[in-house]
Amino acid sequence: MKTYLNLNNLGTRGLLSNYPKEVVCLINGIAITKADILQYKHAFQCRELAAKRRNWSSSIKPCFIWVFWTNGLGETGFFRGWWLYIHTLKFSREIGLKQDHKLVLKVMKLFPCGYLPLVENFELWKAAFATACHRPTKKRPDKQGMTVAWVEISSSNNIIDIIKKPRRENGPNNSGQTPII
């Protein structure tokens, strides 16, 4: 049995000078080779790809399209203005022009409120939506609007699409059918 730990004969690789050239590091006294690292990386990539391929399906869930006005925080006025949220049972997400301008335009097409679905009309549309779909609460008695819609969500909770009415299983003429969820 060869002893690798010989402190008298250290070369340019330091403590690894006593090990074969294939060894690139020591972890808890175990010699790790480059082949071990590459094998671990390959196995990790395969596991990650399998998880992504397994969970690709999306689901359609009911949601609220919620527009409200806030005066901001204190006297600074941070967060002051109109806000658009998609609110489901599991999550609530703010929708704005910086992140999801295609989704914003889709919401504006589904609920026109007298404005063309253009980015320039978004702030005006939010005020008109709050008036058209007014739903007062104790906290916001006047500047708030809310309506029901359906949202298609990926397995990682990203919003794919917004739908005004869900698809029916056997066509639109069959009454009493439950939506595909």
C-alpha positions in Angstrom: 0.0 0.0 0.0 1.4 3.3 -1.1 1.2 6.3 1.3 0.4 9.5 -0.6 0.8 11.9 2.3 4.5 12.6 2.4 5.1 16.2 3.5 8.9 16.0 2.9 8.5 15.6 -0.9 6.1 18.4 -1.9 6.4 19.5 -5.6 4.8 22.3 -7.6 1.3 21.0 -7.0 1.6 21.2 -3.2 -0.1 18.4 -1.4 -1.4 17.0 -4.7 2.2 16.4 -5.8 2.0 13.1 -3.9 -1.0 12.0 -5.9 -1.3 10.9 -9.6 -1.6 13.6 -12.2 -5.4 12.9 -12.8 -6.3 14.0 -9.3 -7.3 17.7 -9.3 -8.5 18.2 -5.7 -9.1 16.5 -2.4 -12.4 16.7 -0.6 -12.4 15.3 2.9 -9.3 13.2 2.1 -10.9 11.7 -1.0 -9.0 12.2 -4.3 -11.3 13.7 -7.0 -10.3 13.5 -10.7 -11.5 15.6 -13.6 -13.4 12.6 -14.9 -15.4 12.5 -11.6 -16.3 16.2 -11.9 -17.4 15.9 -15.5 -19.4 12.8 -14.6 -21.2 14.6 -11.8 -21.9 17.6 -14.0 -23.4 15.4 -16.7 -25.6 13.6 -14.2 -26.7 17.0 -12.8 -27.6 18.3 -16.2 -29.5 15.1 -17.0 -31.6 15.4 -13.8 -32.3 19.1 -14.5 -33.4 18.5 -18.1 -35.6 15.6 -17.0 -37.3 17.7 -14.4 -37.9 20.5 -17.0 -39.3 18.1 -19.6 -41.5 16.4 -17.1 -43.2 19.6 -15.9 -43.9 21.3 -19.2 -47.7 21.2 -19.1 -49.7 24.3 -18.3 -53.0 24.6 -16.5 -55.9 27.0 -16.8 -57.0 28.6 -13.5 -59.6 31.3 -12.6 -58.2 34.7 -11.6 -59.1 38.3 -10.9 -57.9 41.2 -13.0 -57.5 43.8 -10.4 -56.7 47.5 -11.0 -56.4 49.9 -8.1 -55.0 53.3 -7.2 -52.6 53.9 -4.3 -51.3 57.2 -2.9 -47.9 55.8 -2.2 -45.8 55.5 0.9 -45.9 58.4 3.3 -44.9 61.8 1.9 -42.4 60.4 -0.6 -45.0 59.1 -3.0 -43.2 55.9 -3.8 -45.5 53.4 -5.5 -48.1 56.1 -6.2 -50.4 55.5 -9.1 -52.5 52.9 -10.8 -51.5 49.2 -10.5 -52.7 46.1 -12.4 -52.5 42.7 -10.7 -53.4 39.2 -11.8 -54.7 37.5 -8.6 -55.3 33.8 -8.3 -55.8 31.5 -5.4 -52.0 30.6 -5.2 -50.3 33.8 -6.2 -50.7 37.5 -7.0 -48.5 39.1 -9.7 -48.2 42.7 -10.8 -48.3 43.2 -14.5 -46.5 46.2 -16.0 -45.2 47.5 -19.2 -41.6 46.9 -18.3 -42.0 43.1 -17.8 -45.0 42.0 -19.8 -46.1 44.5 -22.4 -47.6 41.7 -24.6 -49.7 40.5 -21.6 -50.8 44.1 -20.9 -52.0 44.5 -24.4 -53.8 41.2 -24.2 -55.7 42.3 -21.1 -56.5 45.6 -22.8 -57.9 43.7 -25.8 -60.1 41.5 -23.6 -61.5 44.4 -21.6 -61.5 47.4 -24.0 -63.1 50.1 -21.7 -63.2 52.6 -24.6 -59.4 52.7 -25.4 -57.4 51.1 -28.1 -55.0 48.5 -26.9 -51.9 50.6 -27.2 -49.0 51.0 -24.8 -49.6 54.8 -24.8 -53.2 54.3 -23.5 -52.3 52.0 -20.6 -52.6 54.5 -17.8 -55.9 55.9 -19.2 -57.2 52.3 -19.6 -56.5 51.5 -16.0 -58.5 54.4 -14.8 -61.4 53.5 -17.2 -61.2 49.9 -16.1 -61.5 50.9 -12.4 -64.6 52.9 -13.3 -66.2 50.3 -15.6 -65.6 47.3 -13.3 -65.9 49.1 -10.0 -65.8 46.9 -6.9 -65.6 49.0 -3.7 -64.0 47.7 -0.5 -63.4 49.2 2.9 -59.8 50.0 2.1 -60.4 51.4 -1.4 -64.0 52.6 -1.7 -63.7 54.4 -5.0 -60.5 53.9 -7.0 -60.6 50.1 -7.7 -61.8 47.8 -10.3 -61.9 44.0 -10.5 -63.3 41.3 -12.8 -63.0 37.6 -13.3 -61.0 36.0 -16.0 -59.0 32.8 -16.6 -55.3 32.6 -16.8 -53.1 29.9 -18.4 -50.1 29.2 -16.0 -47.0 27.2 -16.7 -45.8 24.6 -14.2 -43.3 27.2 -12.8 -46.1 29.7 -12.2 -45.4 32.0 -15.2 -48.4 33.5 -16.9 -48.7 32.3 -20.4 -52.0 33.7 -21.5 -55.2 35.4 -20.2 -58.6 34.1 -21.4 -61.9 35.9 -20.8 -64.0 32.6 -20.9 -62.6 29.1 -20.6 -62.8 26.5 -23.4 -65.6 24.0 -23.1 -64.9 20.3 -23.4 -67.5 19.3 -26.0 -68.1 22.6 -27.7 -69.8 25.9 -26.8 -73.4 24.6 -27.4 -73.4 22.1 -24.5 -74.7 23.8 -21.5 -73.6 22.6 -18.0 -70.2 21.5 -19.2 -67.3 22.2 -16.8 -64.3 24.1 -18.1 -61.0 22.3 -18.8 -58.9 23.0 -15.8 
